[in-house]
Amino acid sequence: MSDLATRFQAAADDSKKLSKRPDNDTLLKLYATFKQGSSGDVEGKRPGFTDLVGRAKYDAWAKLKGTPKEDAMQQYIDLVESLKSA
């Protein structure tokens, strides 16, 4: 496993131990950068209009389409680090 992948996994573990729950926009950024870093570009159909949370997550992830996995991993690591020090 590469150093980046190791730090990405450590950041994922750290994100579950944050002292304060991030606001919804930050949670969407965490979700989107994690999914892009772990799975790549968004796939599948956008959830229906009754699934507001699912749509928000899908849209946040879709904004990162085309972002290389490594870049998304680094963005996720940086975001988690900034939340740990906040």
N, C-alpha and C positions, 0 to 999 in steps of 0.2 A: 504494500500500500504506500502511495506517495506521501510526502510530508503534507501537501495540501489536503489530501483526503483525510489524513489523520487529524489535522487541525479542524477540518470541516466537521468531522464526527465529534470532536471535543466541543466545538461550538454548539452543536446540536444538543449534546448532553448539558452544557452550561445553560442553554436557553430554557431548559425545564426547571432551573434552579434560580431564576432571577428573583431578586428580593421584591420587585414591584412589577405588577402586570402592565405591559406596554399598552398604549392606546390602540384603537382598532386599525388606524392607518399603518402603524408600525408592525402590528401583528400580520397585516396583509403583506407587507414588505418581507417580513421573516418567512412567511409561507411561500411567497413567490420565488424568492432567491433560493430557498431550500429545495423547492421542487425543480427549479431550473438547474440547480447544481447537482441534484441527484438523479433526475429523470430526463433532463433535456427539454426540448420544446413541448408546449402544451399539446395534448391530443384529445380527441373525442369531441363530443358536442357540448355546447354551452348549456348549462342547466336552465330549466324553464324559469319563467318570471316569478313563480311562487317560491322558488328556492333562492332567496336573497343572499344568504351567506355563500352558498355554492357559486352563484353568479359572481359575487365580489371576488372570491378566491380565483375563479377561472379567469376573470378579467385581469386581475393583478398578475397572474402567471403569464397570460397571453401578451402582456406588455413587454415581457422579457424575451419574446420569441426572437431567435437568432443570436442571443447572447451565448457565447461559449460557456460550457459547463464550468471550466476553470475560473472564468471571470465571475460567474454567479456564486461559486463557492467562496471566492475571496470577498465578494460583497456581503455574503451571509456572515462570514467570520468577522468582518469589520463591524457590521451592524450589531451582532451579539456582544462584541467587545465594548462598543460604545454604550450599550444598555447596561452592561455589568458595572461600568464606571459611573453611570448616572445616578 
